[in-house]
Amino acid sequence: MIISIWRRFFAPAPHIPRLPDDQVRRVYPYYRWRVMEATYIGYATYYLVRNNINVVTKDMETALGYDDSMLGSLLAINAIAYGLGKFVMGALSDRSNPRVFMGVGLLLTAFCNFAFGSVASYPVHLFLWATNGLFQGMGWPPCGRSMGHWFSEKERGLTFSIWNTAHNVGGGVAGVIAGYALHYCGGWQFAFFIPGVLATIGGLYVLFRLCDTPQSVGLPPIEEYRQDYPNGARPGLDAERELTTRELLVDMVFTNKYIWILAAANFFAYVTRYSMLDWGPKYLREIKGATEIGGGVGTMFLEFGGIPSTIILGWVSDLLKGRRGMVAVLCLAPIIVAFTVIMFTPAGYLWLDMAMLTLIGFLIYPVINLIVIQALDLTSKKAIGTAAGFIGLMGYFGKATQAKGFGWILYHLKPVYGQETAWMAVMAAILLCTAIGVVLLSFTWRLKPRA
């Protein structure tokens, strides 16, 4: 009964009769912009109600008595739930209407934030932040489905990279909004209430603005419109049918060895990415003398640093005929140097820490973007949500590992060896994980889209 209701509520929009050719030429660019705009703003808004907790962990520690291990568990359970949610919701979204799927998910995650800020119970907070992670999984997959249907394979590196900067905009603004809400509204709760209001507005906007496939508005498939069919061959009618669950999971994902390599690389890349997003504000405040607003600004520098590089290097990967792995390796390796500089920079040089965070963002976000694009190069546009969901699942297992693992390190080492030594151990772990990511991605150096 529940599955039947779900399928009816989220069912893909049906195909309608084709519009006249002159009208197709006129409205196709408009709908492509509309899809890019709605998914970009909608997904950036998802980050407002996910990355907000990172800025107020120190204040929750003071107000609620949570220690580093408890905070690590909060971050970890959210990451695990989000990874599972992204995988499960990815498979569901490939057979759903992205407008309804994404909009409802954003409203649900906004509700979780309102509830989180209204209670002061650790078990309830664990439940709510896990639930929030599950609903957050309704964000990326419908975006991937929409972008895959409205932008062709040969323009994927550039268009997906432009869209992917929504991560950076949303994540960067989230830290600043949470920091200002904390500073000016007088409590950690407002770091959840204010983003919750913005997410509610964003959910309604997505429900109004986004649309499903080109065929659902009377337009031809993107390959026909762009006249750049994959491998130069026109697909038959079967290419536009919805795939079965077995085809999505087994044929497109689980039997592809390169998807597994990319998933493993994503695990370690996410440790690198989220180490400073989850723990950076607390690290800057405890070791580098930053204020609560300064901690939030640190995440903004990291996030915004990835905006130009994600677009430029995604385009470069197109020019290199899809050599995403090569570009990803050349980005990830220098991050080791940047973290080493942060590790040994003394307090009082916050500008240098911010510069290195910006450099890390500049280099890590193209890696995250290109790992996913490379996975999509090896699958079908009908399986984008499933492939990206599996890659994301492994990534968020990495996020959960660093969240709980680093919290455990801080909790056990601080009382014995002091704050500085504990944080040095955390930074050393980040360097190790980054190096492993470089090794794994090196196996994809020569990989190109399917011939």
C-alpha positions in Angstrom: 0.0 0.0 0.0 2.7 2.5 1.0 4.8 1.6 -2.0 1.8 2.0 -4.3 1.0 5.5 -2.8 4.7 6.5 -3.2 4.8 5.4 -6.8 1.6 7.3 -7.7 2.7 10.5 -5.8 6.2 10.6 -7.2 5.5 9.0 -10.6 7.4 10.5 -13.6 5.4 13.1 -15.6 3.9 11.4 -18.7 5.1 12.2 -22.2 2.8 14.5 -24.1 2.5 15.1 -27.9 5.5 16.7 -29.6 5.3 20.5 -30.2 5.8 21.9 -33.7 9.5 22.2 -34.7 9.5 26.0 -34.7 8.2 26.0 -31.2 10.7 23.3 -30.1 13.6 25.5 -31.2 12.1 28.5 -29.4 11.3 26.9 -26.0 14.0 24.3 -25.6 16.7 26.8 -24.4 14.2 28.3 -22.0 13.5 24.9 -20.4 17.1 24.1 -20.2 17.8 27.3 -18.3 14.8 26.7 -16.1 16.0 23.2 -15.1 19.6 24.5 -14.5 18.2 27.4 -12.4 15.7 25.3 -10.3 18.1 22.5 -9.5 21.0 24.9 -8.7 19.0 27.0 -6.3 17.2 24.1 -4.9 20.3 22.0 -4.2 22.2 25.0 -2.8 19.3 25.4 -0.3 19.6 21.8 0.8 23.1 22.7 2.2 21.6 25.5 4.4 19.9 22.8 6.5 22.8 20.3 6.4 26.0 22.3 6.9 24.6 24.6 9.6 25.4 22.2 12.5 29.2 22.4 11.9 29.4 26.0 13.0 27.6 25.6 16.3 29.2 22.4 17.6 31.3 24.3 20.1 28.2 26.2 21.3 26.2 23.0 21.7 29.1 21.6 23.7 28.9 24.5 26.1 25.1 24.8 26.3 24.1 21.2 26.2 27.2 19.5 27.7 27.9 17.5 24.5 31.6 16.3 24.3 33.6 15.7 21.1 32.6 12.1 20.9 28.9 12.9 21.1 29.3 15.6 18.5 31.2 13.2 16.3 28.3 10.8 16.6 25.9 13.4 15.5 27.9 14.2 12.4 28.5 10.5 11.7 24.9 9.4 12.0 23.9 12.2 9.6 26.5 11.1 7.1 25.6 7.4 7.2 21.9 8.2 6.9 22.6 10.6 4.0 24.8 8.1 2.2 22.1 5.4 2.5 19.4 7.9 1.6 21.3 9.1 -1.4 21.7 5.5 -2.6 18.1 4.4 -2.0 16.6 7.7 -3.1 18.9 7.6 -6.1 17.3 4.4 -7.3 13.8 5.7 -6.6 14.5 9.1 -8.2 15.4 7.5 -11.5 11.8 6.5 -11.8 10.2 9.6 -10.2 9.3 13.1 -11.1 12.2 15.3 -10.0 10.0 18.3 -9.3 8.0 16.6 -6.7 10.8 14.4 -5.4 13.2 17.2 -4.8 10.7 19.8 -3.5 9.1 17.4 -1.0 12.5 16.4 0.2 13.5 20.0 0.9 10.4 20.6 2.9 10.9 17.5 5.0 14.6 18.4 5.8 13.4 21.9 6.8 10.9 20.3 9.2 13.8 18.3 10.8 15.7 21.5 11.4 12.8 23.2 13.1 12.4 20.1 15.3 16.1 19.9 16.1 16.3 23.5 17.3 13.2 23.0 19.5 14.6 20.2 21.7 17.6 19.7 24.0 17.7 15.9 24.2 20.8 14.1 22.8 18.8 10.9 21.8 16.2 13.0 20.1 18.9 15.0 18.4 20.5 11.8 17.1 17.2 10.6 15.7 16.4 14.0 14.1 19.8 14.5 12.5 19.7 10.9 11.1 16.2 11.6 9.7 17.5 14.8 8.3 20.3 12.9 6.5 17.8 10.5 5.1 15.7 13.3 3.6 18.8 15.1 2.4 19.3 12.1 0.1 16.3 13.4 -1.9 18.4 16.3 -3.2 21.2 15.2 -5.5 19.5 12.3 -7.4 16.6 14.2 -9.0 19.1 16.9 -10.0 21.3 14.3 -11.7 18.2 12.9 -13.5 17.2 16.4 -14.6 20.6 17.4 -15.8 21.1 14.1 -17.6 17.9 14.5 -19.6 18.3 18.2 -20.5 22.1 18.3 -21.2 23.9 15.9 -23.6 26.8 13.7 -22.9 29.2 15.8 -24.9 28.5 18.9 -22.9 28.4 17.1 -19.6 31.8 18.1 -18.2 31.0 21.9 -18.5 27.3 21.9 -17.6 27.5 19.5 -14.7 30.5 21.4 -13.4 28.6 24.7 -13.5 25.7 23.1 -11.7 28.0 21.4 -9.2 29.1 24.8 -7.8 25.7 24.8 -6.1 27.5 22.6 -3.4 29.9 25.5 -2.8 27.4 28.3 -2.8 25.0 26.5 -0.5 27.7 25.1 1.7 29.6 28.4 2.0 26.5 30.5 2.7 25.3 27.9 5.2 28.3 28.5 7.4 27.9 32.3 7.3 24.1 32.2 7.9 24.6 29.9 10.9 27.4 32.0 12.3 25.5 35.2 12.1 22.3 33.6 13.5 24.3 32.3 16.4 26.0 35.7 17.0 23.1 38.0 16.6 20.0 35.9 17.6 21.5 34.7 20.9 21.4 30.9 20.7 22.5 27.8 18.8 18.9 27.0 18.0 18.6 29.9 15.5 21.3 28.3 13.4 18.5 25.7 12.7 15.4 27.9 12.7 16.6 30.5 10.2 17.9 28.0 7.6 14.7 26.0 8.1 12.6 29.0 7.0 14.9 29.5 3.9 14.6 25.8 3.1 10.8 25.9 3.3 10.8 28.8 0.8 13.2 26.8 -1.4 11.1 23.7 -1.4 8.0 25.6 -2.6 10.1 27.2 -5.3 11.3 23.9 -6.6 7.7 22.5 -6.6 6.7 25.5 -8.7 9.7 25.9 -11.0 11.3 22.5 -11.9 10.0 20.1 -14.6 10.6 16.5 -15.6 12.0 15.2 -18.9 11.8 17.1 -22.2 9.2 14.7 -23.5 6.9 15.6 -20.5 6.7 19.2 -22.0 6.3 18.1 -25.6 10.0 18.3 -26.6 12.3 15.7 -28.2 15.1 13.9 -26.2 18.2 16.0 -25.7 20.3 13.8 -28.1 17.8 14.6 -30.9 17.8 18.3 -30.1 21.5 18.6 -29.9 22.2 16.1 -32.7 25.1 14.5 -30.8 24.0 11.0 -30.1 26.5 8.9 -28.0 28.9 7.1 -30.3 27.3 8.8 -33.3 24.3 6.3 -33.4 20.7 7.2 -33.1 19.0 5.3 -30.2 15.9 3.3 -30.8 12.7 3.8 -28.8 14.0 1.4 -26.2 16.7 3.9 -25.2 14.0 6.2 -23.7 12.2 3.6 -21.6 12.6 3.5 -17.8 15.0 0.8 -16.6 14.1 -2.0 -14.2 15.6 -2.2 -10.7 17.9 -5.1 -11.8 19.1 -3.1 -14.8 19.8 -0.1 -12.7 21.6 -1.8 -9.8 23.3 -4.9 -11.4 23.8 -4.1 -15.1 24.7 -0.4 -14.7 26.5 -0.3 -11.3 27.5 -3.4 -9.4 29.1 -5.3 -12.2 31.2 -2.3 -13.3 34.7 -2.5 -11.8 35.5 1.2 -12.4 32.4 2.2 -10.5 33.9 0.3 -7.5 37.3 2.0 -7.9 35.6 5.4 -8.1 33.4 4.7 -5.1 36.5 3.7 -3.0 38.3 6.9 -4.2 35.3 8.9 -3.2 35.4 7.5 0.3 38.8 9.0 0.9 38.1 12.2 -1.1 35.1 12.8 1.2 37.3 12.5 4.3 39.5 15.2 2.8 36.5 17.3 1.8 34.5 17.1 5.0 37.3 17.1 7.5 37.5 20.9 7.5 33.8 21.4 6.9 32.8 19.3 9.9 35.7 20.1 12.2 37.2 23.2 10.7 35.2 25.8 12.6 35.9 24.1 15.9 39.6 23.7 15.0 40.0 27.4 14.0 38.3 28.5 17.2 40.3 26.2 19.6 43.7 26.3 17.9 43.9 29.4 15.7 41.9 31.9 17.9 39.0 32.5 15.4 35.6 33.8 16.6 32.3 32.1 16.0 31.8 34.2 12.9 35.4 33.5 11.8 34.8 29.8 12.1 31.8 30.1 9.7 33.7 32.3 7.3 36.4 29.6 7.2 34.0 27.1 5.7 32.8 29.8 3.2 36.4 30.3 2.0 36.8 26.5 1.5 33.4 26.2 -0.3 33.8 29.3 -2.5 37.4 28.3 -3.4 35.9 25.5 -5.4 33.6 27.5 -7.6 35.9 28.7 -10.4 38.0 25.5 -10.5 35.0 23.2 -10.6 33.7 24.9 -13.8 37.1 25.4 -15.4 38.5 22.0 -14.8 35.2 20.3 -15.8 35.5 22.1 -19.1 39.2 21.1 -19.3 38.2 17.4 -18.8 35.9 17.8 -21.9 38.8 19.2 -23.9 40.9 16.2 -22.8 38.3 13.9 -24.3 36.9 12.9 -20.9 40.2 12.2 -19.1 38.5 13.0 -15.7 40.8 10.7 -13.7 43.9 12.5 -14.8 42.6 15.9 -13.9 41.3 14.6 -10.5 44.7 13.1 -9.6 46.5 16.4 -10.5 44.1 18.2 -8.2 44.1 15.9 -5.2 47.9 15.5 -4.8 48.7 19.2 -4.0 46.1 19.2 -1.2 48.6 17.3 0.9 50.9 20.4 0.8 48.0 22.7 1.8 47.0 20.6 4.8 50.7 20.4 5.9 50.9 24.2 5.8 47.8 24.5 8.0 49.1 21.9 10.3 52.3 23.8 11.1 51.1 27.4 10.9 51.0 28.9 14.4 48.1 30.9 15.8 48.0 34.5 14.8 48.3 33.8 11.0 44.6 33.2 10.4 44.9 34.8 6.9 47.3 32.0 5.9 44.9 29.4 7.2 42.1 31.0 5.2 44.3 31.0 2.1 45.1 27.3 2.5 41.4 26.5 3.1 40.6 28.4 -0.1 43.3 26.4 -2.0 41.9 23.1 -0.6 38.4 24.1 -1.8 39.9 25.1 -5.1 41.4 21.6 -5.5 39.0 19.2 -3.8 35.7 20.2 -5.4 36.9 19.4 -9.0 37.9 16.0 -7.7 34.4 15.4 -6.1 32.8 16.6 -9.3 34.9 14.7 -11.7 34.5 11.4 -9.8 30.8 11.6 -10.3 31.0 12.7 -13.9 33.4 9.9 -14.6 30.9 7.4 -13.1 28.1 8.9 -15.3 30.3 8.5 -18.4 30.3 4.8 -17.7 26.5 4.4 -17.3 23.3 5.5 -18.9 21.4 8.8 -18.4 18.6 6.5 -17.1 20.8 5.3 -14.3 22.4 8.6 -13.2 20.7 8.7 -9.9 21.6 5.1 -9.1 25.2 5.4 -10.1 25.7 8.7 -8.3 23.8 7.4 -5.3 26.2 4.4 -4.9 29.2 6.7 -5.4 27.7 9.1 -2.9 27.0 6.3 -0.4 30.6 5.4 -0.3 31.6 9.0 0.0 29.3 9.6 3.0 30.7 6.4 4.6 34.0 8.3 4.4 32.4 11.4 5.9 30.9 9.4 8.7 34.2 7.7 9.4 36.1 11.0 9.7 33.3 12.5 11.8 33.2 9.8 14.4 36.9 8.9 14.1 38.1 12.4 14.5 35.7 13.0 17.4 37.0 9.8 19.0 40.6 11.0 18.6 39.9 14.4 20.1 37.9 12.9 23.0 40.6 10.5 24.0 43.8 12.5 23.3 42.8 15.9 24.5 42.7 15.0 28.3 46.1 13.2 28.0 48.1 15.1 25.5 46.3 18.4 25.2 44.4 20.2 22.4 47.3 20.8 20.1 48.6 17.3 20.0 45.1 15.9 19.5 44.4 18.2 16.6 47.9 17.3 15.1 46.8 13.6 15.1 43.6 14.5 13.3 45.5 16.5 10.7 47.9 13.5 10.2 44.9 11.2 9.5 43.6 13.7 6.9 47.0 13.6 5.1 47.0 9.8 5.1 43.5 9.6 3.6 44.3 12.1 1.0 47.3 10.1 -0.1 45.3 6.9 -0.4 42.8 8.8 -2.6 45.6 9.9 -4.9 46.7 6.2 -5.3 43.1 5.0 -6.1 42.4 7.7 -8.6 45.7 7.0 -10.4 44.0 3.8 -11.6 41.6 5.9 -13.6 44.3 8.1 -15.2 43.7 6.8 -18.7 39.9 6.2 -18.4 37.7 7.9 -20.9 33.9 7.8 -21.6 32.5 4.5 -23.1 33.6 4.0 -26.7 
